Amino acid sequence: METGAAGVGREDEAGSGPGRRAPQADGTEVSGAGAPAEALPRATGAGAGRGGRPYDVVLFGATGFVGELTAAYLAEHAPAECRWALAGRNRAGLTALRDRLAARWPHCAGLPLVVADAADPGSLRELAESTRVVATTVGPYVWYGDGLVAACAEAGTDCVDLTGEAEFVDLTYVRHDARARETGARIVHACGFDSVPHDLGVYFTVQQLPEGVPLRVDGFVRAGAAFSGGTFASALTAFGRGREILRAARERRLHEPRSVARRARAPLGGPRFSRETGTWALPLPTLDPQVVARSAAALERYGPDFRYRHYASVKTLPMALGGAAAVGTGVAAAQLPAVRNWLMGRYQAGQGPSEERRARSWFTVRFVGEGGGRRVFTEVSGGDPGYDETAKMLAESALCLAFDPLPKTAGQVTTATAMGDALTTRLRAAGIRFRVAHRS
């Protein structure tokens, strides 16, 4: 079965995750709210030097399914100079995770643990003030994510997450973008399969086309993967919040400035057979095209008039009809609280597909770009989209913000705007493929 991976859901702990650095002193453990002041050195603003805060990266929610995968990725790949820590609400869970990591990577035996809870603003404030970058897997973000974004915006701390929830993204823009701009914080949502391959894939495609001309790009997504309880919870949450999603989008439009000199849009295309890919193309109303359009609005390289359409790519018409029917059934079921709660109860957060199942999973996003008399076909592809590759994307996004020379940005920004070339380079080095398939 081919399916698109949804946004990652709430993990069972606001937990912890590692990175590959020689760990701090002797496994410092820092409580959240109520910790002694000397345990959490403070800095003001993102411009503070590395010495101003004890950590470069803190992983919040690492005891959940994707959180632990992200922790393992950091344990293996973070540079030795990276000062990072695991954070979550349950010290026992964090300690057990650290022990599992240390069994494979002995340098993780001293990883610091930070106790914080998504429901405790004081602990989130201290968490944000202790690090330069927070990577969080704690969702559904519309329920559990706003407090951390608020704390990071206030502290001038960069924040990356895995949300695929348009409502959450719009609400945090309205509530926290202005303060983040003042403090220098970069709030970068959707740093997993939602929406890195699509945002950076379009960014990569645009670079193959002429400058200063209207551009048109279509994206076609194929994936074969299973999902976790957290992902299922996020999808059902989104399906059941149609009115709230529309309300948040309207509120954002009232606050967001619009350019009069350039146009960037992501209309919902109609179902069609795609000659470019030889598949049926179904419009995919996820967060991804919104992210792409915001990158295009922010970056002049996308030209004076940019349009992006986003599709699920399905081999046969019966599969296309079946997929549409399944989504419609899910949306209808999510409107009934009793049915929604029953469905959520069938998948526990913190659980997900086995390593063997993930090893068989894959994704491919093909892009067709046109402009200035040129046409280009590009492709972004990789392994398990919802979990292994998502953990990789989140970890590399955090490390990119912490260590790479980047364009000067602040506020709520996209991956392409904040990290475009640098993150693309990191992901290619990590095994995610970006390639030009054909030019004409």
N, C-alpha and C positions, 0 to 999 in steps of 0.2 A: 504494500500500500504506500502511495506517495502522499505525503502531507507536509504542510508548512508548520514549522515549530512556532508556537505562540510565545508570548512574553513569559519569562520565568516568574513563578509565583512565590508566595511566602514560604521561606524555609522554616523548619521547626525550631530553630534558635535564631535570635538576633546574634549570630555566633561569630566564629573566628576563622581565620585562615592564614597560612604562612607565606613566606617569600623566601628567596634563597639568599639570605645574607648571613654573615656570621652573626648569630643572635646577640642581643644585648646581654650585658653583664651576666647575671645568673638567673635567667628566666624571670625577670621582673613581672609581677602581677599587680595590675593597677585596678582598683575598683572604680566604678563610675561615680554617680552622685555620692558625695560624702567622702571622696578620697582626699587624703592630705594634700594641701596645696603644692607642697614640694614634689609630690609624685608626678605632677603634670606641668612641666615648664610651659609657659604660654608665650605666644608670639602674636603680633597684630598684623594681619594682612598677608596676602600671598607672597609679597615681596620679601618676607623675613627669610634670613639665611637658613641653611640646613641646621645650623647649630641651635636655632631658636626653638625648635620643637624636637621632642625625643624620637619621633618616627617620620619616615618618608611616606609610608603607605600603611594604612590599617584596613584589614578586611573584616567587614561587619556582616555577620550572618554566615560564617564559614562552616558551622556544624550542620547546615542543611545540605541537600544533595549537590546542588551546583556550587555552593560555598566550599564544600570539601574538595571538589574537583579544582576549584580556583586556588585553594590553599596548596594542593599538591603541585599545581603548575608553578606557582610562585616558589615553592620549596626547591623545585628542580631548575628553574630558569631565572629567578631574580638575581641581579648581580650581587657580588659579595659585599659591596658597600651599601646595599639597600637596608635601611633600618625599618623593619616592618613588624606588625603585631597582629594577633588574632583578637577579634572582639565579638562579644555576644552576651546574652543575658544569663547564661548558665555556666558557672565556673567549672562544674564537673564535666560538662560536655566539651568545653574548651580544652580542659586538661587531657581528656581522653583523645581528642583530635590531635593535640600536640604529641601525645605518646605514639599515635599511629604514624604521624609524619616522621618522628624521630627514628622509628624502626626502619624506615626506608632511607631517610636523610639525617644522619646523626647530628648535623649542624643545627637541626630544628629543636634539639632537646631544650635549649634555653629560650625559645621564642616567648616574648612577653605576651601576657593575656590581659585584655581590657574588658571589664564587665560593664556593659551598657544595655539599656532596654529601650526599644522603640517607643514605649509608652512613658518614658521618664525624660522630660526635656533637660533636666540638669545633667543627667549622665550623657546625653547626646551632645550637650554643649562642651563638656569636658573631653569627650571623644574627639570632637571637631578641633578643639584647641590643642590637642596633643600631636597632630599629624599634619603633613602637607597635603596628603590625598587620602580620601576615604573611598573605598570600593564597597558597595553594598549589594547584597543579594536578597534583602529582606522585603518581600512583597506578599500579597498584592500591594503595590506601592501606594495606590490611592487610599489604602487603610493604614499602612505602616511607614510610608516614606516621607511625608511632608516635614515631620519634626527634624529629621536629619538634614534635609535640604535647608531648612531654616537655620539650623545651627551652623552649617558650613557657610552659608551666605553671610552670616553675622561674623564668623571667625576668619573669613578670607581663605577658607580651605577648599581645595578642589574636590569635587564629588563626581563619581561615575557609578552608574547602576545598570540594571538589565531590564528596565521597564519596557513594556510594549503597550502601555496604557495611555491613550491619547488624553483622557481626562486628567490624569495626574500630571502629565507634561504641561498641559495648558494651565492648570491651577498653580503649579509652582512658578511658571513664568509670571503670572499675574501677581503672586504673593511675594516672590523673592528675587526676581531678576534685577530690579533696581538696586536692592541692597548688595547683591553680589557684584554688580558693576562698581559700586562704591568701594567695596573691600578688596576687589581683585579676584574674587572666587570665580572659578570656572565650573559651572554646573553642566555636566555632559550626560544627558540621559541616553538610554538605548545603546549601550556599549556591548551588546551581545549579538546574536543572530538578528534580533531586532536591535539596531538597524544597520550594523556596521557593513555587511557585505553589499547592501543596497546603496547606502550613502557613499561609501568609498568606491564602490563599483561604478556609480554614476560619475563621481569625481574623476576616476581613472579614465572613463570613456570620454568625458568632456575634454580632457587633456590631449586626446588624439584628434580632436576636431579644430577647425579654424577659430581664431579669436575674433571677437567683435561682431559676430553675426548671430541671428536667431538659431537656436538649437532645439532639436527634438530627440528625446531618448525614451525608449520603451524597455522595461525590464521584465524578464520571464523567469519565474522561480520554480524550481523543482527540488524536492527533498524526499528522502526516504528515512524516516526516523520514528522512534517512539517518544513518549512524553512522560513527565513525572507528575506526582500529585500537585506540586506547586504550580506547574504550568497549567494544569487542568483548572485549578482554583482561580488563576488569573483570567483564563479564557471565560469561565462562567461568570466571574465578576463583571468583566467588560460586557458580555452579552446581556446581562441583567441591568445595565446602567445607561440605557440609551438616552433617556432625558437628561441625565446628569452630564453625559459626554457632550451633548449638543449645547447645554447651558455653559459649560466650561469653554467650549470653542468660541461661543458668542462673546463671552467676557474677555477672552484673550484678544479677539479682534478689536475690541474697544481700546485696548491698551497698547497694542503692537503698532509701531510706526510703519507706514507703507511708503515705498519708493515711488516717485512719480516718473523717474527717468528709466527704470527697468521693470520688467515683469517676470515673475517666476510663479508657475502654477503646476498643480498635480491633479488634473481632472480624473474622475473615475471613468475609465474607458468601458466600452461595451464588450460583451462576449464575442469572440470571433475566432476563426481559424487563422493561425499565424503562419504565413508562408516562410517567414524568416527562420522559424524554429521547427516547423513541421509538426506543431502541436496545437491543441485547442487552448486558447488564452481566455482565462476567466478573470475579471477585475478583482483585485485583492485589496479590500478596504482596510488595510492595517495601518499602523503608525508610520511605516517605512516611507511611503510617498510624501507624507507631511514633512518628515525629516529632510528628504531630498530637496523639497521645494524651499525649505528654510536655508539650507546650505546654498542653494542657487541664489536666493535673495541676498545673502550676505557676501557672496564672492563674485566679483565682476567677471571672472574667467568664464562663467556660465553664459555670458552674452547678454544683449539687451532684452531678449525675449526667449524665455526658456520654458519648455513644457516636458513633464515626465508622466508616463502612465505605467502602472504597476499591475502585473498579472501573475496568476498561478498558471503554470504550464502543465497541461494534462495530455497524455498521449492519445486517448480515444474519446469520442463523444459520450459513450455511456459512462466512462469514468468522470467526465466533466459534469454530467447531469447528476450522478450519484454524489459527487463532492458538494455540489450546490445544495442538494436536498439534505445532506448531513449537516451542513452549516445552518440551514434554515431550521432544522429540527432542534439543534443546539440553542439557537437564539430563542425559539419559542419556549423551550423547556426552562430557560433561564429566567423567563418572566414570572414563573410560578415559584414562590419562595420554598414551598414544601418540596417540590421536585428538585430545585437547585440545591437545597441542603442535603437531600438524599444523594444526589450525584456527587457532591463534594465529599460526602462521607465514605464513598467507595474508593477514594484515592487519598492516602495520607500524605501530607506535606513531608518532605525530607526523604521520600522514596522515589526511585526512578529506575530506568532501564539498566540492565546488567552491563558489565564491561564488554561481554561478548556481543550483546545486541548493539551497543554503541559502536563497536568496531565495524559492524556491517552497515552503519548509517552513513549518509552522505548528503551533500547539497550542491546544487549548481544554479547560479544566477547568470543568465545570458542577457546582454544588453545590445540594443540596436540604436546607434546614434547617427543623426543626420544634421548637416548644416553647412552652409557655404559651398554647396556643390560636392561635398564629401560625405561618405557613408562608412561607418566602421562597426564591426561586430566584436564585442569583447565578452569576457567570461570571468566570473569569480567562482571558485569552487573549493570544497574542502570535505572534511569528514563529518562526524556526527554534529549536526547544526545546533541542536537545542542544549547540549551539555558539554561535550569535550571542547568543541570549537568555541562555544559561548564562553566557557571558562577561560580559554586562551585569549579571546578578544577582550574580556573584562580585565584580566591581569595585565595584558600588554597595554591597554589604555591607561591603566593606573601608572604603570612604569613610564609610559611615554610622557604623561603630565609631570611626573616627578623628576625625570632626568633628561629629557630631550630639549634641544633648542626649538622653540615653537613661535608661531606668530603671536603677537600680543593681542589677547582677547580677554574678556571678562563678562560675567553674567551667564545667562543660560544660552549655551552654544551647542552646535552639533559636532560630531566627530570630524567631519570634513573641514569645518571652519576652524576648530581648535587644533587639530592634529594631522590634517590631511596627508601630506607626503611622509611625515615621520611615522605615523601609525601604519600607513600602507607598507612602508619599508619593513617595519617590525613584523607585520603579519606575513609578509612574503618570506621573510627569514624563518618564521615559525611554521611554514608549511602550507599556508593558505595561498592558493594560486590566483594571480591576476594576470590575464594574458589577452593579447589582441589576436582574435581568430581570423579576421579578414578585414581588408580595407578596399574601398573602391571610390 
